[in-house]
Amino acid sequence: MLKEAKARVAANPGKYFGNKVYGETDAGGTQCLYLSHLDFKKLGLRDYGEESIPDRLRYQKMLYKYLALPAALYIAMTAVISKNFKHVEHELKEEEKHTGLRPQL
């Protein structure tokens, strides 16, 4: 597809806007290629530059990478504490049944 688009641009210089194949290098390369005699912005296609979208989001990836482990540990600790607290509550209720007195924490 890219070869065909470049051949069309080479065969008709000036016919296509900026003699450019939109999507070849835009946003690091896209899965769709466009040839147009109109400005690509008029078609609703943004100018992303040549840097790929994932490369632009590297800070977001770092955020997920470094916050995933603490979040997982927090969830695990919460589950353990909750389980232990339920166990203690159950023991206190059992003690109250046997003694008739409400135990103090």
N, C-alpha and C positions, 0 to 999 in steps of 0.2 A: 504494500500500500504506500509506504513512504517513497519507494523508488518511483512509483507511478506519479505521485504528487510532485516530486522533484522534477520529473520529466515534463510534466505539464507546465510547471513554472518556467523551466528552461526553454520550452518550446514557445511560450507566450510571455516574454518579459514585459512587465508593466500592466498586464491584464489583471493579475491578482494583487490584492492589497499588500504593499511592501515586499512583493515577491517572496512571501513567507508562507510556510506550511505551519499553521497554528497547531500546536500539540506535539511537535517534534521535540522541542527542548523546553517548552513552557511547563512550569511546575515540575521540572525534572523529566518531562516526557509524559504524555498521556496515552490512553488507549484509543482515543479518537483523534483523527486528523481532519483539519478543515482547510479548504481553499475558498477564498471569497474575494470578490471585487470591492466589497465594502469593508470599512474598518471593523475589526473584530469586536470592538467595544459596542458598536451599533447592533451587533448580533447577540449581545449579552455575554460575551466571553471576556473574562477579566484578564488583566495583564499580571500574571503571577511571577514573572521573572524566570530565571533558569533554575533557581534552587527548588528542590523538591519539597512538597508539603511536609513529609515526615522529618526532613532535616530542619525545617522551621520549628517543629514541635519538640525539639530535643529537650527543652526545659520541662515540658509537660511529661515527657517520658522519664526524666530524672526524678520528678516529683512522685510519680507512681512507683518507680523502682525503689526509692528510698523510704517511702511511706508505707509500702505494702507489708514489710516485715513487722514494723511496730504495730500496725493495725491488726495483723494476725495474732501477735502476742497479746495485745489488749483483749481481743475476743476470747482467746484461750484462757487468759487469767480470769476474765469475767465468768466464763463457764465454770471454772474450778471453784471460784469463790461462791457462786450461786449454789452449786451442788453441796458444798460444805455447809453453807448457811441453812439449806433445807434439811440436811442431816441433823444439825444442832437443834433446829426447831422441832423436829420429830422427837428427838431425845427429851427435850423439855416437856413436850406434851405427854410423853410416856411417864416421865417422873411425876408430873402433876396428877395423872390418873392413879399412881401408886400411893402417893403421899397425901393427896388432897390439898396440898399447898402449891401455890404458884411459885415456881423457882425464879430466882433473880439472875439476871444475865451478868 
